[in-house]
Amino acid sequence: MSAVVRPKGGDIRPFEMKPFPETELADLRKRISATRWPERETVADATQGVQLATTEKLARYWATEYDWRKVETRLNTLPNFITEIDGLDIHFIHVRSKHESALPLIVTHGWPGSVVEQLKIIDPLTNPTAHGGTASDAFHLVIPSIPGYGYSGRPSTTRPGGTPPTLHGPGPC
């Protein structure tokens, strides 16, 4: 994507998301709105998968309501970094708690997904005293974008056995 700037080197480097061009966002909304939908499912429940009405509602949200600029702004308020692991750039958010005794915690998103899924848990985990917890409940967070997602690099090769590189290094998962 044209909005990604990846510095080179093996160190941990600060990273700021550049705004996506409005033309790309407008094109995405246009393509979502132009979706040609299949016929409605033949059953009244989810036994045939996600129902068409649910998918259409989600598409309408993405095409008319989702505010990517708000997400860009929120992500850029957090400490973002890039580092290289096994030759692949990995993006991550690193939020330290104000509580000295906080424990380190890596929080990963699922597939498909992104670090955006984790935004709502950052403050409760790093600042639990503001949410009814105690300082002993605090964590320092590292939230990576898994390889091939968000602002992390996409693997171009696989390891022996056809599995992509992993964040934990060589060897079986």
Secondary structure, 3 states (H helix, E strand, C coil): CCCCCCCCCCCCEECCCCCCCHHHHHHHHHHHHCCCCCCCCCCCCHHHCCCHHHHHHHHHHHHHCCCHHHHHHHHHCCCEEEEEECCEEEEEEEECCCCCCCEEEECCCCCCCCHHHHHHHHHHHHCHHHHCCCHHHCEEEEEECCCCCCCCCCCCCCCCCCCCCCCCCCCCC
